[in-house]
Amino acid sequence: MRNPINAYRDMCSDKMRNLTVRVDEETYRDIEKTASIEKIDRSTATRQLLKKGIVEEKKKRALELYRAGKCTLWKAAQQADLNIREMMDLATREKIPAHITPEDVDEAWREALDE
């Protein structure tokens, strides 16, 4: 799994886009506190927190689809930007029974051979 901070650094090397959002007072204070603790500016703190939230949301969505049987473990891993081993570990932690398909095995082999 990619570290959200490293992903953020990678993102900085690409073109950045502006986004204006309104947040409630509590969220604003949380951003300010993070910026203060990390000794970074508010914009950087906001980007880091947003990126971490997106990473977690992708995992949550992928787990929901996998739990409901709407996708294979392999597809869930792709949607969560994880390798299949990390997805298996995540599913185990969430107590989701494994239902590995032949497609999952084939895809895992293809990924291993490509690396």
C-alpha positions in Angstrom: 0.0 0.0 0.0 1.3 3.4 -0.8 1.8 5.7 2.1 -0.6 8.7 1.8 2.2 11.1 2.5 4.3 9.7 -0.3 1.3 9.7 -2.6 0.9 13.4 -1.7 4.5 14.1 -2.5 4.1 12.4 -5.9 1.0 14.5 -6.4 3.0 17.7 -5.7 5.3 16.9 -8.6 2.2 16.9 -10.9 0.1 19.9 -11.8 -2.0 21.0 -8.8 -5.6 22.1 -9.1 -7.5 24.6 -6.9 -10.5 23.5 -4.9 -12.5 25.7 -2.7 -14.6 24.1 0.0 -16.6 25.2 3.0 -16.1 23.3 6.2 -17.8 23.4 9.6 -16.0 25.0 12.6 -15.0 21.6 14.1 -13.3 20.5 10.8 -11.6 23.8 10.5 -10.2 23.5 14.1 -9.0 19.9 13.3 -7.2 21.2 10.2 -5.6 24.0 12.3 -4.6 21.5 15.0 -3.0 19.1 12.5 -1.1 22.0 10.8 0.2 23.1 14.2 1.2 19.7 15.3 2.9 18.8 12.0 4.4 22.3 11.7 3.0 22.8 8.2 0.7 25.3 6.6 -3.1 24.8 6.6 -3.3 24.1 2.9 -0.7 21.3 3.2 -2.5 19.9 6.2 -5.8 20.0 4.4 -4.3 18.2 1.3 -2.8 15.5 3.5 -6.0 14.9 5.5 -8.0 14.8 2.3 -5.7 12.3 0.7 -5.8 10.1 3.8 -9.6 10.2 3.7 -9.7 9.3 0.0 -7.4 6.3 0.6 -9.6 5.1 3.5 -12.8 5.6 1.5 -11.5 3.6 -1.4 -10.7 0.7 0.9 -14.2 1.0 2.5 -15.9 1.0 -0.8 -13.9 -2.0 -2.1 -14.6 -4.0 1.0 -18.3 -3.3 0.7 -18.4 -4.5 -2.9 -16.3 -7.6 -2.0 -18.5 -8.4 1.1 -21.6 -8.1 -1.1 -20.1 -10.5 -3.7 -20.3 -7.7 -6.4 -16.6 -8.1 -7.2 -13.7 -10.5 -6.9 -10.9 -10.0 -4.3 -8.7 -9.0 -7.2 -11.0 -6.3 -8.4 -11.5 -5.0 -4.9 -7.7 -4.8 -4.5 -7.5 -2.8 -7.7 -10.3 -0.4 -6.6 -8.6 0.1 -3.3 -5.1 0.6 -4.9 -3.8 -2.4 -2.9 -2.1 -5.5 -4.0 -4.0 -8.7 -3.5 -2.1 -9.7 -0.3 -2.9 -6.4 1.3 -6.6 -6.8 0.3 -6.7 -10.3 1.8 -5.2 -8.9 5.0 -7.7 -6.1 5.1 -10.7 -8.5 4.4 -9.4 -10.8 7.2 -9.2 -7.9 9.7 -12.7 -6.9 8.8 -13.8 -10.6 9.3 -15.0 -10.9 5.7 -14.8 -14.6 4.5 -12.5 -15.2 1.6 -14.1 -16.3 -1.6 -11.1 -16.4 -3.9 -12.0 -17.2 -7.5 -9.8 -18.7 -10.2 -9.8 -15.2 -11.8 -8.1 -13.9 -8.6 -5.4 -16.5 -8.8 -4.8 -15.9 -12.5 -4.6 -12.1 -11.9 -2.2 -12.6 -8.9 0.1 -14.7 -11.1 0.0 -12.1 -13.9 0.9 -9.4 -11.4 3.7 -11.4 -9.9 5.2 -12.2 -13.3 5.0 -8.5 -14.4 7.0 -7.3 -11.4 
